[in-house]
């Protein structure tokens, strides 16, 4: 049992600098989390209840919003509890679970964005083949791929981490991060397997990004030739592109800082960089899709008009 960690509790020390303003931060965070829940659940319910929205693009959007709820649930309830608690602790098992949820959420987001890009590529570049290729079965396979692939990869990653012997329990962040847990391993502990898998996952999702870029190159080339395709691109691809760019930028900031950043930055700035992907995307995605996609916007406006009468 030498390879089993004796650490049973982790300390989330990233919250320390915010404790003087914890009531204000708690109130704002709770309000923000309620907004995330309201916006995402609204889009999900609109798509589920309206038969006219049972199309691949909207079903993928529904999956997108469900993933937003999944990821934020892995962070906000624990963070709110920590703001009200005198000690910011998390159990060993809870820490590994949180790391699994947040990392699988982030990579699932990239997978869904890649699948959405493929869907738009078929609709714009190969419209005659769209319904033949994007069948219900194919759509189900793509959604399962976008969910199960990151969950499986990070389950293996967390399992490898759980076998490490740890010599520290302080995590200088607001939430648990697998990479930081690995860095707490004792000097004589073999972390090669865990590091190799981590870099392999990075390569896999870089490939997702390259594939998405490839689809957009083809879509832009097609849209230049056709006015109708340009209108379709502006209507359905711009929200996707905004979601993609904001999420990738937020993740790259966090990833690059975690690997190479200076620890001299104020803790508050470090915290903001770390939670950017949990702040922006879960609210931005349902908002831009809700306002930009005509069918969803009309359903929202119709509901509002009914309520005001």
C-alpha positions in Angstrom: 0.0 0.0 0.0 3.0 2.3 -0.4 1.5 4.0 -3.4 -1.7 5.1 -1.6 -1.8 8.7 -0.4 -2.1 9.4 3.3 -3.5 12.8 2.6 -7.3 12.8 3.3 -8.1 16.5 3.3 -7.0 19.3 0.9 -6.9 23.0 1.8 -8.2 25.4 -0.9 -6.0 28.4 0.0 -6.9 30.4 -3.1 -10.0 31.8 -1.3 -8.0 33.4 1.6 -7.7 36.9 0.1 -11.4 37.2 -0.5 -12.5 36.4 3.0 -12.8 40.1 4.0 -15.5 40.6 1.4 -17.1 37.2 1.6 -20.6 38.4 2.2 -20.5 40.6 -0.9 -18.8 37.9 -3.0 -21.3 35.3 -1.7 -24.3 37.5 -2.7 -22.9 38.3 -6.2 -21.8 34.7 -6.8 -25.2 33.3 -5.8 -27.0 35.8 -8.0 -24.7 34.9 -10.9 -25.2 31.2 -10.4 -28.9 31.7 -10.4 -28.6 33.5 -13.7 -26.6 30.6 -15.1 -29.3 28.1 -14.0 -32.1 30.3 -15.4 -30.6 31.0 -18.8 -29.4 27.4 -19.5 -32.6 25.7 -18.1 -34.7 28.1 -20.2 -33.0 27.2 -23.4 -33.1 23.5 -22.6 -36.8 23.6 -21.8 -37.6 25.6 -25.0 -35.8 23.1 -27.1 -37.3 20.0 -25.4 -40.9 21.3 -25.4 -41.0 22.7 -29.0 -41.2 19.9 -31.6 -40.0 22.3 -34.3 -36.7 22.6 -32.6 -35.9 18.9 -32.6 -33.2 19.4 -35.2 -29.5 18.6 -35.0 -28.4 22.2 -34.4 -30.8 22.8 -31.6 -30.3 19.3 -30.0 -26.5 20.0 -29.9 -27.3 23.4 -28.4 -29.4 21.6 -25.7 -26.4 19.3 -25.0 -24.2 22.4 -24.8 -26.4 24.0 -22.1 -26.7 20.8 -20.2 -22.9 20.6 -20.1 -22.8 24.2 -18.8 -25.1 23.2 -15.9 -22.9 20.1 -15.3 -19.6 22.1 -15.1 -20.9 25.0 -13.0 -22.5 22.6 -10.5 -19.0 21.2 -10.0 -17.8 24.6 -8.8 -20.4 27.1 -7.6 -22.1 25.2 -4.8 -18.8 24.2 -3.2 -17.4 27.8 -3.6 -20.5 29.3 -2.0 -20.2 26.9 0.9 -16.5 27.8 1.3 -17.4 31.5 1.5 -19.7 30.8 4.5 -17.2 28.4 6.1 -14.4 29.3 8.5 -12.1 26.6 6.9 -11.9 25.9 3.2 -11.4 22.2 3.1 -12.3 19.4 0.7 -12.0 15.7 1.2 -9.5 13.7 -0.9 -12.3 11.9 -2.8 -14.3 15.1 -3.2 -11.2 16.9 -4.6 -10.6 14.2 -7.2 -14.3 14.2 -8.1 -14.3 18.0 -8.6 -11.2 17.8 -10.8 -12.9 15.1 -12.9 -16.1 17.2 -13.3 -14.4 20.5 -14.2 -11.9 19.0 -16.6 -14.5 16.8 -18.3 -16.8 19.8 -18.5 -14.1 21.9 -20.3 -13.2 19.1 -22.7 -16.8 18.2 -23.4 -17.3 21.9 -24.3 -14.6 21.7 -26.9 -16.0 18.3 -28.2 -19.5 19.7 -28.6 -18.1 22.9 -30.3 -16.3 20.6 -32.7 -19.5 18.6 -33.4 -21.5 21.8 -33.9 -18.8 23.0 -36.4 -19.2 19.7 -38.3 -23.0 20.1 -38.3 -22.7 23.7 -39.7 -20.1 22.5 -42.3 -22.5 19.9 -43.6 -25.4 22.4 -43.6 -23.5 25.1 -45.5 -20.9 23.2 -47.6 -22.9 20.0 -48.3 -26.5 20.9 -48.0 -27.8 18.1 -50.4 -26.1 15.5 -48.2 -27.0 17.0 -44.8 -30.1 15.0 -43.9 -28.5 11.8 -45.3 -25.3 12.3 -43.2 -26.8 13.9 -40.0 -29.3 11.2 -39.2 -30.7 10.7 -35.7 -28.3 7.8 -35.2 -25.3 9.8 -36.3 -26.4 12.7 -34.1 -26.7 10.3 -31.1 -23.3 8.9 -31.8 -21.7 12.4 -32.0 -23.3 13.5 -28.8 -22.2 10.3 -27.0 -18.7 10.9 -28.4 -18.6 14.5 -27.1 -19.6 13.4 -23.6 -18.1 10.0 -23.1 -14.6 10.7 -24.6 -13.6 13.5 -22.1 -15.3 11.7 -19.2 -13.4 8.4 -20.0 -10.0 10.1 -20.5 -10.2 12.1 -17.3 -11.5 9.1 -15.3 -8.3 7.4 -16.2 -6.3 10.5 -15.5 -7.9 10.9 -12.0 -7.4 7.1 -11.3 -3.7 7.5 -12.0 -3.6 10.5 -9.8 -5.3 8.6 -7.0 -2.4 6.1 -6.9 0.2 8.8 -6.2 1.7 9.2 -2.8 1.3 12.9 -1.8 3.5 15.0 0.4 1.3 18.1 0.6 -2.3 19.1 1.0 -2.3 22.8 0.0 -4.0 23.7 -3.3 -3.5 27.4 -4.0 -6.7 27.7 -6.1 -10.5 28.0 -5.6 -11.1 24.5 -6.8 -9.2 21.2 -7.3 -7.0 20.8 -10.3 -5.6 17.5 -11.3 -2.3 19.0 -12.4 -1.8 20.7 -9.0 -2.6 17.5 -7.2 0.1 15.7 -9.3 2.6 18.5 -8.3 1.9 17.6 -4.6 3.3 14.1 -5.2 6.4 13.1 -3.2 9.7 13.4 -4.9 10.2 9.7 -5.1 6.8 9.1 -6.7 6.5 8.1 -10.3 4.3 10.7 -12.1 5.3 9.8 -15.7 2.1 8.0 -16.6 -0.1 10.8 -15.3 2.0 13.4 -17.1 2.0 11.5 -20.4 -1.8 11.1 -20.3 -2.2 14.8 -19.5 -0.2 15.8 -22.5 -2.0 13.2 -24.7 -5.3 14.8 -23.7 -4.0 18.2 -24.6 -2.9 16.9 -28.0 -6.3 15.3 -28.6 -8.2 18.5 -27.9 -5.7 20.6 -29.9 -6.8 18.3 -32.8 -10.4 19.1 -32.0 -9.5 22.8 -32.4 -7.7 22.2 -35.7 -10.7 20.2 -37.0 -13.0 23.1 -36.1 -10.6 25.6 -37.9 -10.7 23.3 -41.0 -14.5 23.3 -41.1 -14.6 27.1 -40.8 -12.0 27.5 -43.6 -14.4 25.5 -45.9 -17.5 27.4 -44.7 -15.9 30.8 -45.3 -14.7 29.7 -48.7 -18.3 28.6 -49.6 -20.0 31.7 -48.1 -17.8 34.0 -50.2 -19.5 32.6 -53.3 -23.1 32.7 -52.2 -25.3 35.4 -50.6 -27.7 32.9 -49.1 -24.8 30.9 -47.5 -23.4 34.2 -46.1 -26.8 34.9 -44.4 -26.9 31.3 -43.0 -23.3 31.7 -41.8 -24.1 35.0 -40.0 -27.3 33.5 -38.5 -26.0 30.1 -37.2 -22.2 30.2 -37.2 -21.4 33.6 -35.6 -22.8 32.5 -32.2 -20.8 29.3 -32.4 -17.7 31.2 -33.3 -18.1 33.6 -30.4 -18.6 30.7 -28.0 -15.5 28.9 -29.4 -13.2 31.9 -29.3 -14.2 33.0 -25.8 -13.9 29.5 -24.4 -10.6 28.7 -26.0 -9.0 32.1 -24.9 -10.2 31.5 -21.3 -8.9 27.9 -21.3 -5.5 28.9 -22.8 -5.0 31.7 -20.3 -5.6 29.2 -17.4 -3.6 26.4 -19.0 -0.6 28.6 -19.8 -0.6 30.4 -16.5 -0.9 27.1 -14.6 2.1 25.6 -16.4 4.3 28.7 -16.9 2.8 31.6 -15.0 4.4 33.6 -12.2 3.2 33.2 -8.6 4.0 36.9 -8.0 0.6 38.0 -9.4 -2.1 38.9 -6.7 -4.2 36.0 -5.7 -7.4 37.7 -6.9 -6.0 37.9 -10.5 -4.9 34.3 -10.3 -8.4 33.3 -9.2 -10.0 35.2 -12.0 -7.7 33.6 -14.6 -8.6 30.2 -13.1 -12.4 30.6 -13.2 -12.8 32.5 -16.4 -14.1 29.5 -18.2 -16.7 29.0 -15.5 -17.7 32.7 -15.5 -18.1 33.7 -19.2 -19.2 30.6 -21.2 -22.1 29.4 -19.1 -23.9 32.7 -19.3 -22.7 33.9 -22.7 -23.7 30.7 -24.6 -27.4 30.7 -23.8 -27.6 34.5 -24.3 -26.0 34.7 -27.7 -27.8 31.6 -29.0 -31.1 32.8 -27.5 -30.9 36.2 -29.2 -29.2 35.2 -32.4 -31.1 32.1 -33.5 -34.4 33.2 -34.9 -36.5 30.2 -33.9 -35.4 30.4 -30.2 -35.7 34.2 -30.1 -39.2 34.0 -31.5 -40.2 31.4 -28.8 -38.8 33.6 -26.1 -40.5 36.7 -27.4 -43.8 34.7 -27.8 -43.6 33.5 -24.2 -42.9 37.1 -23.0 -45.8 38.5 -24.9 -48.2 35.8 -23.5 -47.0 36.6 -20.0 -47.5 40.4 -20.4 -51.0 40.1 -21.8 
